[in-house]
Amino acid sequence: MKQKIAVISLSTNQPMAITAIYEEHTLVMSKAQKLPKGMRAQLVKLTPYVEALREQGFKVLVDEATGKVANAVGGNHVSLKTRGSDGRAAVITGIERYNELLLQDNIALPVENKGSFELPDTIVEVEYNASGEEVYRINWREIRPEQVLTILCCFAVGYNNVASADYINAMTAATAEAKPSVMDSLKRIIGYEKIKAVEDVPESLTGKRISDEERIL
């Protein structure tokens, strides 16, 4: 299934946005663009931008602290700490999925400044608690704006906000009945005429009714 993904990150010192396509188990990220600083300027820029993306079927994730911009432009409010369906933070899920896609050679990072989007092992450290469970230590200061885009694009592959209007519309469209054909209309007319033909015959001439179409004279 093809997924259209858009990530807008406003939580770093350089707000940025990027689009990506996930198809046939491969994630392809496009060229990132810088966004203005300040909520007023961001709303002016992002309102028509997000509207156009949604009309094209993009899943739009807005990374910010408050969610004010996401609510204003119609995006899904997320952050690196957002919990996925498995209860884990987006940063963990995103990094794991990145490593999996990278191992399978199924991820294409932006060609321009590609190194900035790569995720080194130093971003996260894995430790184990007394129960043997994995505990992740995130080096928040080392994460660059471009890397936030990579993490959230990877996280978005498995993210669906079931309460969002876009998700509901997509599911409704997928389950909508097909437009009636000419043959469907003809079948209904024939069925109606058969019923009328039976009903219009006087009961005295029809004998004992066994079924809608069978009688004993």
C-alpha positions as CSV (number, residue, x, y, z in Angstrom):
1,M,0.0,0.0,0.0
2,K,1.4,3.4,-1.0
3,Q,1.6,6.0,1.8
4,K,2.2,9.7,1.3
5,I,3.9,11.2,4.3
6,A,4.6,14.8,5.2
7,V,6.6,15.8,8.3
8,I,6.8,19.4,9.7
9,S,9.2,19.9,12.5
10,L,8.9,23.1,14.6
11,S,10.5,21.8,17.8
12,T,14.2,22.5,16.8
13,N,16.2,25.7,16.3
14,Q,15.6,25.4,12.5
15,P,12.0,24.6,11.6
16,M,11.9,22.3,8.6
17,A,9.4,20.3,6.5
18,I,9.8,17.3,4.2
19,T,7.6,14.9,2.2
20,A,8.2,11.2,1.6
21,I,6.7,8.2,-0.1
22,Y,6.5,4.7,1.3
23,E,5.7,2.0,-1.2
24,E,6.7,-1.6,-1.6
25,H,8.5,-1.5,1.7
26,T,10.7,1.3,0.6
27,L,10.8,4.9,2.0
28,V,11.9,7.6,-0.3
29,M,12.5,11.1,1.3
30,S,12.4,14.2,-0.9
31,K,14.3,17.5,-0.5
32,A,13.7,19.2,2.8
33,Q,12.8,22.9,3.0
34,K,13.4,25.4,5.8
35,L,10.4,27.1,7.4
36,P,10.2,30.6,9.0
37,K,10.6,31.0,12.8
38,G,7.7,32.4,14.8
39,M,4.1,31.0,15.0
40,R,2.5,33.9,13.0
41,A,4.9,33.4,10.0
42,Q,4.6,29.7,10.2
43,L,0.8,29.8,10.1
44,V,0.9,32.0,7.0
45,K,3.3,29.6,5.3
46,L,1.8,26.3,6.5
47,T,-1.9,26.8,6.2
48,P,-2.1,26.6,2.4
49,Y,0.8,24.1,2.3
50,V,-0.9,21.6,4.6
51,E,-4.2,22.1,2.9
52,A,-2.7,21.2,-0.5
53,L,-0.9,18.2,1.0
54,R,-4.1,16.8,2.6
55,E,-6.0,17.2,-0.7
56,Q,-3.3,15.1,-2.3
57,G,-3.8,12.4,0.3
58,F,-0.7,13.1,2.5
59,K,-0.5,12.0,6.1
60,V,0.7,15.2,7.8
61,L,2.6,15.1,11.1
62,V,3.5,18.3,12.9
63,D,6.2,18.1,15.5
64,E,5.8,20.8,18.1
65,A,5.4,21.2,21.9
66,T,2.0,22.7,22.2
67,G,0.0,21.5,19.2
68,K,-1.3,24.9,18.4
69,V,0.0,25.0,14.8
70,A,-1.1,21.4,14.1
71,N,-4.6,22.2,15.3
72,A,-4.7,25.4,13.2
73,V,-3.5,23.9,10.0
74,G,-5.2,20.5,10.3
75,G,-2.2,18.3,10.9
76,N,-1.5,15.5,13.4
77,H,0.3,16.8,16.5
78,V,3.3,14.6,17.4
79,S,6.7,14.8,19.0
80,L,9.7,12.5,19.4
81,K,8.1,11.4,22.7
82,T,4.7,10.6,21.2
83,R,3.6,7.0,22.1
84,G,2.8,4.7,19.2
85,S,0.3,1.8,19.3
86,D,2.9,-0.4,21.0
87,G,3.4,2.1,23.8
88,R,6.9,3.1,22.8
89,A,8.1,6.6,22.0
90,A,8.3,7.8,18.4
91,V,12.0,8.3,18.7
92,I,12.6,4.7,19.5
93,T,10.2,3.3,16.9
94,G,11.6,5.7,14.3
95,I,15.2,4.8,14.9
96,E,14.5,1.1,14.9
97,R,12.6,1.3,11.7
98,Y,15.3,3.4,10.1
99,N,17.9,0.8,11.0
100,E,15.7,-2.0,9.6
101,L,15.1,-0.1,6.3
102,L,18.8,0.8,6.1
103,L,19.9,-2.8,6.6
104,Q,17.5,-3.9,3.8
105,D,18.6,-1.0,1.6
106,N,15.0,0.2,1.5
107,I,15.5,3.8,2.4
108,A,16.5,6.7,0.2
109,L,17.6,9.9,2.1
110,P,17.6,13.3,0.5
111,V,20.4,13.6,-2.0
112,E,21.3,17.1,-0.9
113,N,23.2,17.1,2.4
114,K,22.5,13.4,2.8
115,G,24.8,13.0,5.7
116,S,22.8,15.3,7.9
117,F,19.8,13.0,7.7
118,E,21.7,9.8,8.7
119,L,21.2,8.5,12.2
120,P,24.4,7.5,13.9
121,D,24.5,4.9,16.7
122,T,25.5,7.7,19.2
123,I,22.0,9.1,19.2
124,V,20.6,6.4,21.4
125,E,22.2,4.1,23.9
126,V,20.7,0.8,25.0
127,E,20.9,-0.4,28.5
128,Y,19.2,-3.1,30.4
129,N,17.4,-2.9,33.8
130,A,17.3,-5.5,36.5
131,S,14.5,-7.4,34.7
132,G,16.5,-7.6,31.6
133,E,14.3,-5.2,29.7
134,E,15.8,-2.7,27.3
135,V,16.1,0.9,28.4
136,Y,16.9,3.6,25.9
137,R,19.0,6.7,26.7
138,I,18.4,9.4,24.1
139,N,21.2,12.0,23.5
140,W,18.7,14.8,22.9
141,R,21.4,17.4,22.4
142,E,23.0,15.5,19.5
143,I,19.8,15.3,17.4
144,R,19.8,17.7,14.5
145,P,16.7,19.1,12.7
146,E,17.3,16.9,9.7
147,Q,17.5,13.8,11.9
148,V,14.2,14.7,13.5
149,L,12.7,14.6,10.0
150,T,14.2,11.2,9.3
151,I,13.0,9.7,12.6
152,L,9.5,11.0,12.2
153,C,9.3,9.9,8.5
154,C,10.2,6.4,9.6
155,F,7.8,6.6,12.5
156,A,5.0,7.8,10.2
157,V,5.1,4.6,8.2
158,G,3.2,2.8,11.0
159,Y,1.4,5.8,12.4
160,N,-2.4,6.4,11.9
161,N,-4.4,8.8,14.0
162,V,-7.8,7.0,13.9
163,A,-9.5,10.1,15.3
164,S,-8.3,12.3,12.5
165,A,-10.7,13.5,9.7
166,D,-8.2,12.3,7.0
167,Y,-8.0,8.8,8.4
168,I,-11.8,8.6,8.6
169,N,-12.2,9.9,5.1
170,A,-9.7,7.4,3.8
171,M,-11.4,4.5,5.5
172,T,-14.8,5.7,4.3
173,A,-13.6,6.0,0.8
174,A,-12.1,2.5,0.9
175,T,-15.4,1.0,2.1
176,A,-17.8,3.0,0.0
177,E,-20.1,1.1,-2.3
178,A,-19.3,1.3,-6.0
179,K,-21.4,3.5,-8.2
180,P,-24.5,1.6,-9.4
181,S,-24.1,0.4,-13.0
182,V,-26.7,0.3,-15.8
183,M,-27.0,-3.5,-15.2
184,D,-27.7,-3.0,-11.6
185,S,-30.6,-0.7,-12.4
186,L,-31.9,-3.1,-15.0
187,K,-31.8,-6.0,-12.5
188,R,-33.8,-4.0,-10.0
189,I,-36.4,-3.1,-12.7
190,I,-36.8,-6.8,-13.7
191,G,-37.1,-7.8,-10.1
192,Y,-39.8,-5.2,-9.5
193,E,-41.8,-6.3,-12.6
194,K,-41.7,-9.9,-11.4
195,I,-43.1,-9.0,-8.1
196,K,-45.8,-6.8,-9.6
197,A,-46.8,-9.6,-12.1
198,V,-47.4,-12.0,-9.2
199,E,-49.3,-9.4,-7.1
200,D,-51.5,-8.3,-10.1
201,V,-53.0,-11.9,-10.7
202,P,-56.3,-12.3,-9.0
203,E,-56.1,-14.6,-6.0
204,S,-59.0,-16.7,-7.2
205,L,-57.0,-17.7,-10.3
206,T,-53.8,-18.5,-8.7
207,G,-54.8,-21.3,-6.4
208,K,-52.8,-22.2,-3.3
209,R,-49.5,-20.2,-3.0
210,I,-46.4,-22.3,-2.1
211,S,-43.9,-19.6,-2.7
212,D,-43.6,-16.2,-4.4
213,E,-43.3,-17.9,-7.8
214,E,-45.0,-21.3,-7.2
215,R,-48.8,-22.1,-6.9
216,I,-51.0,-25.1,-7.0
217,L,-54.0,-24.5,-9.3
